[in-house]
Amino acid sequence: MSYFTGLLQTNLYVSDITDAANWYQDTLGLTIAADYGKTVVLAFGEL
């Protein structure tokens, strides 16, 4: 039985949003659920 069922929100401040988003996609396998220009929402698993 898993006690971890999800993560609601975590904010990370980075100097280059494009490079950071690419790293999270390429390295961790996250997907961009929404792109607001200076902010992106990253997701994993089923939405």
N, C-alpha and C positions, 0 to 999 in steps of 0.2 A: 504494500500500500504506500503510495507516494503522498507526502504531506505538501509538496510543492505543486500548486495547481496553476500558477501564473504569476505575472508581474504586471502591476497596473501602470506605473510610470516611474521613469528615472530620467533626470535631466543631466546632460553632460555638456559643458561649454567647451568648444573647440575653436581654434583659430581659422581652420579651413573646413567648412561644412562638406564640401564636395569630396575632398580627400578622406575625411572621416567616414562619410556615408559609404564610399567605395570600400574602405577597409572593413567596415562592419559587414558589408555584403560579401566581399571576397573571402575574408578570413573566418567570419563566424556564421555565414550563410543566412544572415537576416535579409529581409526584403523591405523595400520602401513602401509603406502603406499610404503615406501622404507626404507631399513635398510643398512646403510653404515658402520656399526661397531661402530664408535664413534659418529655417527650422525644418527638420524632417522627422517623420514618425516611422520608426523601424519596428518590424514585427517578426515574430517567429511562430511556427506552428500554424494552426488553423485560426482564421479570423472570425 
